[in-house]
Amino acid sequence: MQKKYLAWASLLLGTLTLTYCCETDLECQNSYGGDPYVECVSGVCTCMEFFVLHSRIDKCLKGASVGKTCEPREQQCQIILGEQSRCSAGGTCECHSPTAGENATLAYYHGKCYLLKAFGEACSEDYQCMLDVNGTIFNPLGRCIDKACACYNNDTIASMPMHGMCMVHCPDCEIIDISILTVTLAGSVALSLFAYVMYRIAQVDKPKESEIIKRDNPPPIGTVTVDP
């Protein structure tokens, strides 16, 4: 039986992709040289979830995350990490913006790469406004609102930009420098630990009560003492 196939333009690869028509998974696997990662979906051979078609259109490649091995110029990284990623020249996945250039600031967080944005800059996801370069949420009140990074506000929380992040707006509250508070607490803990250690040392060096009695009340000359 002659193979039937559909052909349509692939915008992702920029080439003409041949996709076989099918009725069963086995037909697809045979069409792609026995590849076990291709299946028949809605009458068309398709790579399984988290797999992507090779540019040679002969097999499905497994998606890869940051630092994992990949084939250059293929889409293994993008299918897992999103569009802000690529396969490096060294053959491993990394976060990279195809539009913002080498000076862009990106972060990896929970399996995805994000192009970071500052307050007021254009965005598409909340995490772009919340993360720092280390993939840590340093601005928990940051949100992407109307396609721009802004501070989160509702009926119970009011926040405003301050020192590069969103701070809770409380006119009647006294602003506490968190860094100073942290140093103060750390100093208190260290002082308490030092005092405890010195106390334990004093207990070890302190002579026992029985030894003090022996020293202050020596036995008469000629008597024999037996230590308990």
Order of alpha helices (4+ residues) and beta strands (2+ residues): beta-beta-alpha-beta-beta-beta-beta-alpha-beta-beta-beta-beta-alpha-beta-beta-beta-beta-alpha-alpha
